[in-house]
Amino acid sequence: MKLKSGSEGETFLIGKALGGCLKAGDTVLLRGDLGTGKSVLARGIASALGIDRPMASPSFTIMQPYEGVCPVYHFDLYRLSDPDEIYFAGLEEHIGSDGVAMIEWPEILDETPPVNVDICIQRGNGFDERELEVRLNGMEDRAQLICSSLKPFSEGSA
C-alpha cells in the first residue's frame, strides 16, 4: 500500500492509525534515510498504544522500552555494525514477544520476523512531503483492518 504524508503531523497520524491495529507480538520495520520521519511514525504508533510520555530516539541505547496498553520496544539499530550486537545484548527477546517492537534500520538484522509491517519512508517533492510504502507480511488476519485504517492517507484518496 502506498501512502502520502504532507507534514510531520500527518506522518504522526499515519503512525497512530497503524498503531491502533497492532497487538502484542507485532513487529514494525521502519526503513528510510536519516530525517525521513521514522521516529515520528514510531511516536504515532506508540501514542495509539497508550504511550503518553516523550519518546527520545534510542540511537545511543539501541532499545528503549515503554509501558502502554502493551509494552512497546523501540529499537534504533543505526549505530550497530554487526547484527550479533543485538543478540549479545539479549535484545532479540523483545521482538515478537509480549509487546510491539518498532525497529528503525532493520537492514542490519540477519533475519526479520516473518510476521511484520514493513514500512519504507522516502522524501516526497515538497520539504515535508513523504511517501510511504507499507507491506504486510504474514498479517492476513488483520490486513483488511490495517488497510482500512490507512486508507485516508493512501495515494489518490485526497
Secondary structure, DSSP 8 states (H G I E B T S, - for coil): -EEEESSHHHHHHHHHHHHTT--TT-EEEEEE-TTSSHHHHHHHHHHHTT--S-----TTTSEEEE-SSS-EEEEE-TT-SSTHHHHHTTGGGGTTSSSEEEEESGGGSS---SSEEEEEEEE-SSTT-EEEEEEEES-TTTHHHHHHHHGGGBTT--
